[in-house]
Amino acid sequence: MPTRKKPAKKAAKKKTASRPSPAEAGCGEPGCRDIGKLLFDYVEGALPAATAKALEAHLGHCPPCEDYIVSYRKAVELGKKTPCEDIPEEVSQRLRDFLSKRGVPVRCG
């Protein structure tokens, strides 16, 4: 009588948590603390060439910051797919106010 093989064990699923910011991940380089101020312009290609080059050099040796940029790009990509017109005007205005108080440029419409 042939022997039956035992079913393969399923690999345990890894729990995925939201990605921490570079500072939360323990990266303490000066560039890590400043990266948040540069994200939008970097992802949009609007940083001066020298600043973009310095940021890219930092990303080349800082995995937490590189991961942060990747997740930020994905968020921006998803946000661009959501038309501004679908947001009720009152909510849209509150969001614009919230962002502008924090110095975040709002480019909609």
N, C-alpha and C positions, 0 to 999 in steps of 0.2 A: 504494500500500500504506500503511495507517495506521501511524503511529509508535506504538511501545509506550512507555508511561510507565514510568519507573524506579520500583521500589518505594520507598515512603517510608522514610527511615531511622528506626529506632526510637530514641526518646530514651534517652539513657544513664540508667540507674537511679542515683538518688542513694543513696549509702551512708548508712544511718541508724545512728548510734551511740546508746548510752544517753545520756539527758539528764544533763548535769552539774548539780551543785547550783548555786545562785546564786553561792556563793563561788567555786566552780571556774570559773564562767562569767565571772568577773572583776567581778562587781558587789560593790562594797566598802562600800555604805552600811550604817550601823549596823543598820537594819532587816533587811537581808539575812542578817546573822550570827545574828539572833534568830529568823528565820522558822521554823526547824526545831522550836523549842520550842513554837510556836503552831499548827503544822499540824494536828495531830489535833483539837484543840478547835475550830479554825476550820472545818474540813471538817464536823465534827459539829454545828456551830452552837452550840457551848457557850462561846464567848468572850464576855466582857463586851462590851456594845455599843460602848463607846468604843475598846476594843482592836481589835475587828473593823473599826471604821470607819478607824482609823489604819492597819491592815494593808491594807485595801482601797485607801486613798489611796496607799500605797507601791506596791501592785501596779499601780495605774493608770499609773505612770511607770517601772516596772522590768520589762521583758519577760522577763529570766531568771527572776525570782521568779514572775511570772505563769505561765510555762511549767512551772515546778517545781510550782506548786499544781495545775495541770491534770493533770500526770502523777501526782501524789500522789492526787488524787481518783479517777483511773482505777484506780490500784492498790488503793485502799480499796474501790471498787465491786467489783472482781474478787475481793478477799479476802472480802467479805461473801457472795459467791455460793458460797464453799467452806464447807460445814458443818464445824463443829468436831468433830463425832462421827466424821468420816472420817479424822481424824488419830490414829494410834496414841497411846495415853495417855502412853507414855514420851517420844515426840517432842513431844507437846503440852506436857508438863511442862517439858521442856528449853527449849522456845520461851518459855513463860511466865516461866521463871527468867531467861533471856537478856534479855527485854524489861524485866522489873521491875528488873534490875540497872542498866538504863540510864534508868530513870525513865519508861518508856513505859507508860501505862495499858493494862491488858488487860481487854477487855470481851467475854467469851465465855460462852455458855451461859445 
